[in-house]
Amino acid sequence: MSGSRILGTGSALPRQIVTNADLAERVDTSDEWIVARTGIRQRHIAQSDETTASLAIAAARAALADAGVDAASIGLIVLATATPDNTFPATATKVQAALGCNGGVAFDVAAVCSGFLYALTVADSLLTTGTAKRALVIGAETFSRILDWEDRTTCVLFGDGAGAVVLEAPSAQHTGSDAPGILGSRLHADGAQHDLLYVDGGPSTTQTVGHVRMKGPEVFRHAVVNLSAVLREVIEEAGVSVDEIDWVVPHQANARILDATAKKLGIAPDKVILTVDRHANTSAASVPLALDVARKDGRIKSGDLVMLEAMGGGFTWGASLIRM
């Protein structure tokens, strides 16, 4: 029997679009420089009335509508974010209240860009053990709120947004190699790499939010190695071959990382879903955002074998193979 299955997807983006040319008016950069190094052409930036919670709520509602289920059927909400509305309570509880499905389980997961993979795996485990029958798994970020807008090496890389999936517990009705559901997942972390990608603030250290700090070349190197390794782990666990994978939906950090990882595994570039050009790096939101885009434009279809993968600060990284 397969693991929990995805019933629907949804996403939400802030109203304002900021192009590379717009950024070039604020910092010493250019469209050519950004595109050549990252593949990014624009990003969405949250306005004062848009928060991680409001984006998450919009994405959740879109996912529920796509799945054709009522919010009352949701007994679990796991929200991945590095930019919560408040230190506490969890932003997931704001989503729960807005949807009117109070009384179930709702909490946040902090694994930065790998957050959605962590949240998905945790939700699948809880559904499998009977905690709930259906879950909302959300990745939502307002990363623009923790950027140093004078640091061109980081401020050009990120954007805001949210993506969500409705996940249903495994069922005896869905069995066999072609059954929809999560076929395998692997998660990892390496805290020794903290100083390569982090935020220089927090409640118990500086009592401030802080800003993103990153050593780009080192992160790039670790990303290609770690992602290639975890993808092989999941492929082996699921007992499939690389050729059987229909689509790879990666964390949208940098087009060069996506290309290098695909080449290392022998995955054709046209099987890799790319949205980094229009969304930039939306951290925990990037994988569900890209998944929703590819489902809505008709590329990812029911029955397709889809690999999700991500790596982020911590370092954390992971992958999940899903039959849609």
Beta strands, then each sheet from edge to edge (+ up, - down):
strand 1: 5-12
strand 2: 16-19
strand 3: 42-45
strand 4: 76-80
strand 5: 105-109
strand 6: 134-142
strand 7: 160-168
strand 8: 181-189
strand 9: 197-199
strand 10: 212-214
strand 11: 247-250
strand 12: 305-312
strand 13: 316-323
sheet 1: 1+ 7- 6+ 4+ 5+
sheet 2: 2+ 3-
sheet 3: 8+ 13- 12+ 11+
sheet 4: 9+ 10-
end
